[in-house]
Amino acid sequence: MAVSLQKGQKVDLTKTNPGLTQIKVGLGWDTNKYDGGGEFDLDVSVFLLNELGKVEDDKHFVFFNNPQSPDGSVVHSGDNRTGAGDGDDEVIEIDLSKVSASVQKVAFTITIYDAATRNQNFGQVSNAYARVLSASSGEELIRYDLGEDFSVETAVVVGELYRHGSEWKFSAVGAGYKDGLAGLARDYGVNIG
């Protein structure tokens, strides 16, 4: 049975699941009926961060145009441009045993593509969640439902995997950004030009 987290909660991942190295992080969402009728395109991005909370270089920013981390430990499943249908909209595959020693934290984010031009924000998004699954069994281990806490934000840091000694933990972050991907890139040290 999955551990259900609230914003700010942390949980052991590998300590409570001995031998776990292959995981999937599935993220999903729906757009509200009163979204103005425009197309929504939400994107999952992953930032592999050092002890200072910054990327080593831009290749440690994994998204649909850079679908794999330099060490091969993080792989993006590809861009889902509509979010239509049930289940995970985008999936990140992670091999914890391959994550470079310099990476202390893996941050999972969702941004709204072209949000300013389309006049869109997370107030128009519902049922957003992140879940961590065992890649081998498909069992859901952790689930975090974001709730409806966002109104003007165009990007959200959903959660983070982080090292705790030799183990990995998951933190339900739920922090919104009004300045979208640009704000995330600035804070994590990515040059998006």
C-alpha positions as a Markdown table, in Angstrom:
| # | Residue | x | y | z |
|---|---|---|---|---|
| 1 | Met | 0.0 | 0.0 | 0.0 |
| 2 | Ala | 1.3 | 3.4 | -0.9 |
| 3 | Val | 2.3 | 6.0 | 1.6 |
| 4 | Ser | 0.1 | 9.1 | 1.0 |
| 5 | Leu | 2.0 | 12.4 | 1.8 |
| 6 | Gln | 0.8 | 15.9 | 2.6 |
| 7 | Lys | 2.8 | 19.0 | 1.6 |
| 8 | Gly | 6.0 | 19.2 | 3.6 |
| 9 | Gln | 6.1 | 15.5 | 4.6 |
| 10 | Lys | 9.1 | 13.3 | 4.1 |
| 11 | Val | 9.4 | 9.6 | 3.9 |
| 12 | Asp | 12.1 | 6.9 | 3.6 |
| 13 | Leu | 12.1 | 5.3 | 0.2 |
| 14 | Thr | 15.0 | 2.8 | 0.1 |
| 15 | Lys | 15.2 | 2.0 | 3.8 |
| 16 | Thr | 11.6 | 0.8 | 3.9 |
| 17 | Asn | 12.1 | -0.9 | 0.5 |
| 18 | Pro | 15.4 | -2.8 | 0.8 |
| 19 | Gly | 17.2 | -3.4 | -2.5 |
| 20 | Leu | 15.0 | -0.9 | -4.4 |
| 21 | Thr | 17.1 | 0.8 | -7.1 |
| 22 | Gln | 14.8 | 1.0 | -10.2 |
| 23 | Ile | 11.9 | 3.4 | -9.7 |
| 24 | Lys | 9.4 | 5.4 | -11.8 |
| 25 | Val | 8.0 | 8.7 | -10.9 |
| 26 | Gly | 4.7 | 9.3 | -12.5 |
| 27 | Leu | 3.1 | 12.7 | -12.7 |
| 28 | Gly | -0.4 | 13.5 | -13.8 |
| 29 | Trp | -3.0 | 16.3 | -13.9 |
| 30 | Asp | -6.3 | 17.4 | -15.4 |
| 31 | Thr | -7.3 | 20.9 | -16.6 |
| 32 | Asn | -10.5 | 22.4 | -15.3 |
| 33 | Lys | -13.6 | 22.9 | -17.4 |
| 34 | Tyr | -13.4 | 26.7 | -17.0 |
| 35 | Asp | -9.9 | 26.9 | -18.5 |
| 36 | Gly | -10.8 | 29.3 | -21.2 |
| 37 | Gly | -10.8 | 26.7 | -24.0 |
| 38 | Gly | -7.1 | 27.1 | -24.9 |
| 39 | Glu | -4.8 | 24.1 | -25.2 |
| 40 | Phe | -2.9 | 23.3 | -22.0 |
| 41 | Asp | 0.6 | 21.8 | -22.3 |
| 42 | Leu | 2.1 | 20.9 | -19.0 |
| 43 | Asp | 5.7 | 19.6 | -18.9 |
| 44 | Val | 7.6 | 17.6 | -16.3 |
| 45 | Ser | 11.2 | 18.6 | -15.8 |
| 46 | Val | 13.8 | 17.1 | -13.5 |
| 47 | Phe | 16.8 | 19.0 | -11.9 |
| 48 | Leu | 19.7 | 16.9 | -10.6 |
| 49 | Leu | 21.2 | 19.1 | -7.9 |
| 50 | Asn | 24.5 | 19.1 | -6.0 |
| 51 | Glu | 25.0 | 19.9 | -2.3 |
| 52 | Leu | 24.5 | 23.6 | -3.0 |
| 53 | Gly | 21.1 | 23.0 | -4.6 |
| 54 | Lys | 22.3 | 23.8 | -8.2 |
| 55 | Val | 22.8 | 21.8 | -11.3 |
| 56 | Glu | 26.4 | 20.9 | -12.2 |
| 57 | Asp | 25.7 | 22.0 | -15.8 |
| 58 | Asp | 22.7 | 22.4 | -18.1 |
| 59 | Lys | 22.8 | 18.7 | -19.0 |
| 60 | His | 21.6 | 18.0 | -15.4 |
| 61 | Phe | 18.3 | 19.5 | -16.4 |
| 62 | Val | 16.2 | 16.7 | -17.8 |
| 63 | Phe | 13.1 | 17.4 | -19.9 |
| 64 | Phe | 11.5 | 16.5 | -23.2 |
| 65 | Asn | 14.4 | 18.0 | -25.2 |
| 66 | Asn | 17.1 | 16.5 | -23.0 |
| 67 | Pro | 15.5 | 13.2 | -22.0 |
| 68 | Gln | 18.5 | 11.6 | -20.2 |
| 69 | Ser | 20.9 | 12.7 | -17.5 |
| 70 | Pro | 24.7 | 12.5 | -18.3 |
| 71 | Asp | 25.1 | 9.4 | -16.1 |
| 72 | Gly | 22.0 | 7.7 | -17.6 |
| 73 | Ser | 20.3 | 7.4 | -14.2 |
| 74 | Val | 17.3 | 9.6 | -15.1 |
| 75 | Val | 15.3 | 9.2 | -18.3 |
| 76 | His | 12.2 | 11.2 | -19.3 |
| 77 | Ser | 9.4 | 9.3 | -21.0 |
| 78 | Gly | 8.6 | 12.1 | -23.5 |
| 79 | Asp | 6.2 | 15.0 | -23.8 |
| 80 | Asn | 2.5 | 14.6 | -23.3 |
| 81 | Arg | 1.0 | 17.7 | -24.8 |
| 82 | Thr | -2.6 | 17.3 | -23.7 |
| 83 | Gly | -2.8 | 15.5 | -20.3 |
| 84 | Ala | -5.9 | 13.8 | -21.6 |
| 85 | Gly | -7.0 | 10.4 | -20.2 |
| 86 | Asp | -6.4 | 8.6 | -16.9 |
| 87 | Gly | -3.1 | 7.6 | -15.4 |
| 88 | Asp | 0.3 | 9.2 | -15.5 |
| 89 | Asp | 0.7 | 12.0 | -18.0 |
| 90 | Glu | 4.5 | 11.9 | -18.0 |
| 91 | Val | 6.9 | 9.4 | -16.4 |
| 92 | Ile | 10.5 | 9.7 | -15.2 |
| 93 | Glu | 12.5 | 6.5 | -14.9 |
| 94 | Ile | 15.3 | 6.5 | -12.3 |
| 95 | Asp | 18.1 | 4.0 | -11.5 |
| 96 | Leu | 19.2 | 5.1 | -8.0 |
| 97 | Ser | 22.3 | 3.0 | -8.2 |
| 98 | Lys | 23.5 | 5.0 | -11.2 |
| 99 | Val | 22.9 | 8.5 | -9.8 |
| 100 | Ser | 26.3 | 10.3 | -9.7 |
| 101 | Ala | 27.8 | 10.8 | -6.3 |
| 102 | Ser | 27.8 | 14.6 | -6.8 |
| 103 | Val | 24.0 | 14.6 | -7.1 |
| 104 | Gln | 22.4 | 15.0 | -3.7 |
| 105 | Lys | 18.9 | 15.8 | -4.7 |
| 106 | Val | 16.6 | 15.2 | -7.7 |
| 107 | Ala | 13.8 | 17.8 | -8.0 |
| 108 | Phe | 10.6 | 17.0 | -9.9 |
| 109 | Thr | 8.7 | 20.0 | -11.4 |
| 110 | Ile | 5.7 | 20.7 | -13.6 |
| 111 | Thr | 5.5 | 23.8 | -15.7 |
| 112 | Ile | 2.8 | 25.2 | -18.0 |
| 113 | Tyr | 4.2 | 25.7 | -21.5 |
| 114 | Asp | 3.8 | 29.2 | -22.8 |
| 115 | Ala | 1.7 | 30.1 | -19.8 |
| 116 | Ala | 2.0 | 33.9 | -20.1 |
| 117 | Thr | 1.0 | 34.0 | -23.7 |
| 118 | Arg | -1.9 | 31.6 | -23.1 |
| 119 | Asn | -2.9 | 33.4 | -19.8 |
| 120 | Gln | -2.8 | 30.1 | -18.0 |
| 121 | Asn | -1.8 | 29.1 | -14.4 |
| 122 | Phe | -2.1 | 26.3 | -11.9 |
| 123 | Gly | -5.5 | 27.7 | -10.7 |
| 124 | Gln | -6.8 | 26.1 | -13.9 |
| 125 | Val | -5.2 | 22.7 | -13.2 |
| 126 | Ser | -6.8 | 20.0 | -10.9 |
| 127 | Asn | -6.0 | 16.5 | -9.7 |
| 128 | Ala | -2.2 | 17.1 | -10.0 |
| 129 | Tyr | -0.1 | 14.4 | -8.3 |
| 130 | Ala | 3.2 | 12.6 | -8.2 |
| 131 | Arg | 3.7 | 9.0 | -7.3 |
| 132 | Val | 6.8 | 6.8 | -6.9 |
| 133 | Leu | 6.5 | 3.2 | -8.2 |
| 134 | Ser | 8.8 | 0.2 | -8.1 |
| 135 | Ala | 9.9 | -0.2 | -11.7 |
| 136 | Ser | 10.0 | -4.0 | -11.4 |
| 137 | Ser | 6.6 | -4.7 | -9.7 |
| 138 | Gly | 4.7 | -1.5 | -10.7 |
| 139 | Glu | 3.7 | -1.2 | -7.0 |
| 140 | Glu | 2.9 | 2.4 | -6.0 |
| 141 | Leu | 5.1 | 3.2 | -3.0 |
| 142 | Ile | 4.5 | 6.9 | -2.4 |
| 143 | Arg | 1.7 | 9.2 | -3.6 |
| 144 | Tyr | 1.5 | 13.0 | -3.2 |
| 145 | Asp | -1.7 | 14.8 | -4.3 |
| 146 | Leu | -1.0 | 18.5 | -4.7 |
| 147 | Gly | -4.5 | 19.8 | -3.9 |
| 148 | Glu | -5.8 | 23.1 | -5.1 |
| 149 | Asp | -3.3 | 25.5 | -3.3 |
| 150 | Phe | -2.2 | 27.3 | -6.4 |
| 151 | Ser | -3.8 | 30.3 | -8.2 |
| 152 | Val | -1.3 | 32.4 | -10.1 |
| 153 | Glu | 1.6 | 30.0 | -10.3 |
| 154 | Thr | 2.9 | 28.7 | -13.6 |
| 155 | Ala | 5.4 | 26.2 | -12.2 |
| 156 | Val | 5.4 | 23.9 | -9.2 |
| 157 | Val | 8.2 | 22.0 | -7.5 |
| 158 | Val | 6.2 | 18.8 | -6.8 |
| 159 | Gly | 8.7 | 16.7 | -4.9 |
| 160 | Glu | 12.3 | 15.8 | -4.3 |
| 161 | Leu | 14.3 | 12.6 | -3.9 |
| 162 | Tyr | 17.3 | 13.3 | -1.7 |
| 163 | Arg | 20.2 | 11.4 | -0.2 |
| 164 | His | 20.2 | 10.7 | 3.5 |
| 165 | Gly | 23.4 | 8.9 | 4.2 |
| 166 | Ser | 23.3 | 5.8 | 2.0 |
| 167 | Glu | 19.5 | 5.9 | 1.7 |
| 168 | Trp | 17.1 | 7.9 | -0.5 |
| 169 | Lys | 14.1 | 9.8 | 0.9 |
| 170 | Phe | 11.2 | 11.5 | -0.8 |
| 171 | Ser | 9.9 | 15.0 | 0.2 |
| 172 | Ala | 6.5 | 16.4 | -0.8 |
| 173 | Val | 7.5 | 20.0 | -1.6 |
| 174 | Gly | 4.5 | 21.6 | -3.4 |
| 175 | Ala | 6.2 | 25.0 | -3.9 |
| 176 | Gly | 4.7 | 27.2 | -6.6 |
| 177 | Tyr | 6.5 | 29.7 | -8.9 |
| 178 | Lys | 4.8 | 32.7 | -10.5 |
| 179 | Asp | 7.6 | 33.1 | -13.1 |
| 180 | Gly | 7.4 | 29.5 | -14.4 |
| 181 | Leu | 10.4 | 27.7 | -15.9 |
| 182 | Ala | 12.5 | 30.8 | -15.9 |
| 183 | Gly | 12.2 | 31.0 | -12.1 |
| 184 | Leu | 13.0 | 27.4 | -11.6 |
| 185 | Ala | 16.0 | 27.7 | -14.0 |
| 186 | Arg | 17.3 | 30.7 | -12.1 |
| 187 | Asp | 17.0 | 29.1 | -8.7 |
| 188 | Tyr | 18.6 | 25.8 | -9.8 |
| 189 | Gly | 21.4 | 27.4 | -11.9 |
| 190 | Val | 20.3 | 26.4 | -15.4 |
| 191 | Asn | 20.9 | 28.7 | -18.4 |
| 192 | Ile | 17.8 | 28.5 | -20.6 |
| 193 | Gly | 18.9 | 31.4 | -22.7 |
